[in-house]
Amino acid sequence: MDFRKAGPEDITELARLASALWNSHTTEELEKELSEILNSGEAAVFVAAGQGPLLGFAQCQLRHDYVEGTSFSPVGYLEGVYVEDACRGMGVARTLLEMCENWARQRGCKEFASDCELDNNGSFQFHIHSGFREANRIICFTKQL
């Protein structure tokens, strides 16, 4: 398995993987967003590649606004990580996370953060086993005006 920073040639495959993670977005929306991310100095995407299609990805970025539980700015932030079912439990997500952390460290970050939904136990366990500590739990509200 090969781990590397994603390039423009990966957009279609990245959008396919991203749509499994963020299924409320269309593949076209994700392709556009990922293209912008790949051209940004504030974000990066790393991929796990095999002989055929991509097997996983992790997206990270710099956050300059306050991030819950942190003391410094900017903060490296794991926006999402996804690994195909057949490759889970093999350290793929952990390696992609390490690449994101190194990317953030190289940009002067002293802290790295992430989040997950309250009911996503798999993501919660991944974060805890990857050295994250829980900073807070929140419930977000909206209302129409």
C-alpha positions as CSV (number, residue, x, y, z in Angstrom):
1,M,0.0,0.0,0.0
2,D,1.2,3.5,-0.9
3,F,0.5,6.6,1.2
4,R,0.9,10.0,-0.4
5,K,-0.5,13.5,-0.7
6,A,-3.5,13.6,-3.1
7,G,-3.2,15.4,-6.4
8,P,-5.7,16.6,-9.0
9,E,-5.6,13.2,-10.7
10,D,-7.3,11.8,-7.6
11,I,-10.4,14.0,-7.5
12,T,-12.8,11.4,-9.0
13,E,-11.7,8.7,-6.6
14,L,-11.5,11.1,-3.7
15,A,-15.1,12.2,-4.3
16,R,-16.2,8.5,-4.4
17,L,-14.7,7.9,-1.0
18,A,-15.8,11.2,0.4
19,S,-19.4,10.5,-0.6
20,A,-19.3,7.4,1.6
21,L,-18.3,9.5,4.5
22,W,-20.4,12.6,3.8
23,N,-23.4,11.1,2.0
24,S,-25.5,14.2,2.3
25,H,-23.4,15.8,-0.5
26,T,-23.4,14.8,-4.2
27,T,-20.3,13.5,-5.8
28,E,-20.2,16.7,-8.0
29,E,-20.3,18.9,-4.9
30,L,-17.5,16.9,-3.3
31,E,-15.4,17.0,-6.5
32,K,-15.7,20.9,-6.5
33,E,-14.9,21.2,-2.8
34,L,-12.0,18.7,-3.0
35,S,-10.5,20.6,-6.0
36,E,-10.5,23.8,-4.0
37,I,-8.9,22.0,-1.0
38,L,-6.1,20.6,-3.1
39,N,-5.3,24.1,-4.3
40,S,-5.3,25.6,-0.8
41,G,-2.3,26.1,1.3
42,E,-4.6,25.9,4.3
43,A,-5.7,22.3,3.8
44,A,-4.4,18.9,2.6
45,V,-5.7,15.5,1.6
46,F,-3.7,12.3,2.0
47,V,-4.6,9.0,0.4
48,A,-3.9,5.3,0.7
49,A,-3.5,3.7,-2.7
50,G,-3.3,0.1,-3.8
51,Q,-3.2,-1.5,-7.3
52,G,-6.6,-0.1,-8.3
53,P,-9.0,2.4,-6.7
54,L,-8.0,4.5,-3.7
55,L,-8.5,2.7,-0.4
56,G,-8.8,5.6,2.0
57,F,-8.2,9.3,2.6
58,A,-7.8,11.8,5.3
59,Q,-8.6,15.5,5.0
60,C,-7.1,18.1,7.3
61,Q,-6.8,21.9,7.5
62,L,-5.6,24.8,9.6
63,R,-8.3,26.4,11.7
64,H,-7.6,29.9,12.9
65,D,-10.9,30.4,14.8
66,Y,-11.3,29.0,18.3
67,V,-11.3,25.2,18.5
68,E,-12.9,23.6,21.5
69,G,-10.3,22.5,24.1
70,T,-7.3,24.1,22.4
71,S,-5.0,27.0,23.5
72,F,-3.1,27.9,20.3
73,S,-3.8,29.1,16.8
74,P,-3.7,27.9,14.2
75,V,-4.8,24.4,15.1
76,G,-4.5,21.4,12.7
77,Y,-7.9,19.8,12.3
78,L,-8.9,16.4,11.0
79,E,-11.9,17.2,8.9
80,G,-12.5,13.6,7.9
81,V,-11.0,10.2,7.5
82,Y,-12.4,7.2,5.6
83,V,-11.0,3.8,4.8
84,E,-12.8,1.1,2.7
85,D,-14.3,-1.7,4.8
86,A,-11.8,-4.3,3.5
87,C,-8.8,-2.3,4.7
88,R,-10.1,-1.4,8.2
89,G,-8.2,-2.6,11.2
90,M,-4.9,-2.5,9.3
91,G,-3.5,0.8,10.5
92,V,-4.5,2.7,7.3
93,A,-6.5,5.4,9.1
94,R,-3.7,5.8,11.7
95,T,-1.1,6.3,9.0
96,L,-3.3,8.9,7.2
97,L,-3.8,10.7,10.6
98,E,-0.1,10.7,11.2
99,M,0.5,12.3,7.8
100,C,-2.1,15.0,8.6
101,E,-0.5,15.6,12.0
102,N,3.0,16.0,10.4
103,W,1.5,18.4,7.8
104,A,0.1,20.5,10.6
105,R,3.3,20.4,12.6
106,Q,5.2,21.6,9.6
107,R,2.9,24.6,9.5
108,G,3.7,25.6,13.1
109,C,0.7,23.9,14.8
110,K,1.2,22.9,18.4
111,E,-2.2,21.2,18.7
112,F,-4.3,18.9,16.5
113,A,-8.0,18.5,16.9
114,S,-11.0,16.7,15.5
115,D,-14.7,15.9,16.2
116,C,-17.2,13.1,15.7
117,E,-21.0,12.7,16.1
118,L,-22.1,11.7,19.6
119,D,-23.5,8.4,18.3
120,N,-20.5,7.4,16.1
121,N,-18.8,5.0,18.4
122,G,-16.4,3.7,15.8
123,S,-15.1,7.2,15.2
124,F,-14.9,7.9,19.0
125,Q,-12.9,4.7,19.5
126,F,-10.5,5.6,16.6
127,H,-9.9,9.1,18.2
128,I,-9.3,7.7,21.7
129,H,-6.9,5.0,20.4
130,S,-5.1,7.6,18.3
131,G,-4.2,9.7,21.4
132,F,-7.0,12.3,21.3
133,R,-8.7,13.3,24.5
134,E,-12.3,14.3,24.7
135,A,-12.6,18.1,25.2
136,N,-16.3,18.6,25.4
137,R,-19.8,17.3,24.3
138,I,-22.3,19.6,22.7
139,I,-25.7,19.6,21.1
140,C,-26.2,22.2,18.4
141,F,-29.5,23.9,17.9
142,T,-31.1,26.0,15.0
143,K,-34.3,27.7,14.5
144,Q,-35.9,29.5,11.6
145,L,-36.3,33.3,11.8
